[in-house]
């Protein structure tokens, strides 16, 4: 069950239509997870600084069970997420930062229990 959170200082009007749905589909493909299990949040218009500059930028947080736990996995994921974000947001790679967090099944609650028991 991946969680993908995109924060950007771009105004909502500058974001492509359907960005949350497009990011969901991209994350599902990149992480090899069904889209029905991907959770996406997009926050725009935030006061942000990346690499010491408040120029247009974005930060992506990707957390999931079992697919973001190694440097090799995240190197491959990173390249594909950067391709998606540069195309959709019109930002250079220097203005985007991605953070990967591996999760354990007991850290995600759903249907009144945790994923360990589902």
C-alpha positions as CSV (number, residue, x, y, z in Angstrom):
1,X,0.0,0.0,0.0
2,X,2.1,2.9,-1.2
3,X,1.7,6.5,0.0
4,X,2.9,9.2,-2.4
5,X,2.9,12.8,-1.3
6,X,3.8,15.6,-3.6
7,X,4.6,19.0,-2.1
8,X,5.2,22.0,-4.4
9,X,5.4,25.8,-4.3
10,X,3.8,25.9,-7.7
11,X,0.3,27.4,-7.6
12,X,-2.6,25.0,-8.1
13,X,-3.4,26.7,-11.4
14,X,0.0,25.8,-12.8
15,X,-0.5,22.1,-12.1
16,X,-1.7,19.8,-14.9
17,X,-5.3,18.7,-14.7
18,X,-5.8,15.3,-13.2
19,X,-2.3,15.4,-11.6
20,X,-3.3,13.3,-8.6
21,X,-4.7,10.6,-10.9
22,X,-1.7,10.7,-13.2
23,X,0.7,10.4,-10.2
24,X,-1.3,7.5,-8.9
25,X,-1.1,5.6,-12.2
26,X,2.6,6.5,-12.5
27,X,3.4,5.3,-8.9
28,X,1.4,2.1,-9.5
29,X,3.5,1.3,-12.6
30,X,6.8,2.4,-11.0
31,X,6.3,0.5,-7.8
32,X,4.5,-2.5,-9.4
33,X,1.5,-2.1,-7.2
34,X,-2.2,-2.0,-8.2
35,X,-3.5,1.5,-8.6
36,X,-6.3,0.6,-6.2
37,X,-3.8,0.3,-3.4
38,X,-1.9,3.6,-4.1
39,X,-2.7,6.7,-2.0
40,X,-1.8,10.1,-3.4
41,X,-1.8,13.6,-1.9
42,X,-0.8,16.7,-3.8
43,X,-0.2,19.9,-2.0
44,X,0.4,23.1,-4.0
45,X,1.2,26.7,-3.3
46,X,3.4,25.9,-0.3
47,X,6.2,28.1,1.0
48,X,9.2,26.0,0.1
49,X,12.9,26.1,-0.3
50,X,15.0,23.5,-2.1
51,X,18.8,23.7,-2.2
52,X,18.6,27.2,-0.7
53,X,16.3,28.6,-3.3
54,X,12.5,29.4,-3.2
55,X,12.3,29.2,-7.0
56,X,9.7,26.7,-8.3
57,X,10.4,23.3,-6.8
58,X,8.8,20.0,-5.5
59,X,9.4,17.3,-3.0
60,X,8.1,13.8,-3.4
61,X,7.7,11.4,-0.4
62,X,7.2,7.8,-1.4
63,X,6.5,5.2,1.4
64,X,5.6,1.6,0.8
65,X,5.8,-1.9,2.1
66,X,8.5,-4.0,0.4
67,X,9.5,-1.9,-2.6
68,X,11.5,1.0,-1.4
69,X,13.9,-0.7,1.0
70,X,17.2,-0.7,-0.9
71,X,19.5,1.7,-2.8
72,X,19.1,-0.4,-6.0
73,X,15.3,-0.3,-5.8
74,X,15.2,3.4,-5.1
75,X,17.7,4.3,-7.8
76,X,15.4,2.7,-10.4
77,X,12.3,4.3,-8.9
78,X,14.0,7.7,-8.6
79,X,14.8,7.8,-12.3
80,X,11.2,7.0,-13.3
81,X,9.6,9.4,-10.8
82,X,12.0,12.2,-12.0
83,X,10.9,11.5,-15.6
84,X,7.3,11.8,-14.6
85,X,7.7,14.9,-12.4
86,X,9.9,16.9,-14.9
87,X,7.4,16.2,-17.7
88,X,4.3,17.0,-15.6
89,X,5.6,19.9,-13.6
90,X,8.0,21.4,-16.1
91,X,10.7,21.6,-13.4
92,X,14.4,20.6,-13.8
93,X,15.8,17.7,-11.9
94,X,17.7,20.1,-9.7
95,X,14.5,21.6,-8.4
96,X,13.0,18.2,-7.3
97,X,13.9,16.1,-4.2
98,X,12.5,12.6,-3.6
99,X,12.5,10.8,-0.2
100,X,11.9,7.1,0.1
101,X,10.6,5.5,3.3
102,X,10.1,1.7,3.7
103,X,7.1,0.7,5.8
104,X,6.3,-2.4,7.7
105,X,2.8,-3.9,7.5
106,X,2.1,-3.1,11.2
107,X,2.6,0.6,10.5
108,X,-0.4,0.9,8.3
109,X,-4.0,0.8,9.7
110,X,-6.9,-0.2,7.5
111,X,-10.4,-1.6,8.1
112,X,-10.0,-1.4,11.9
113,X,-6.7,-3.4,12.0
114,X,-3.3,-3.2,10.5
115,X,-2.0,-4.6,7.2
116,X,-0.2,-7.4,9.0
117,X,-3.6,-9.1,9.6
118,X,-5.2,-8.3,6.2
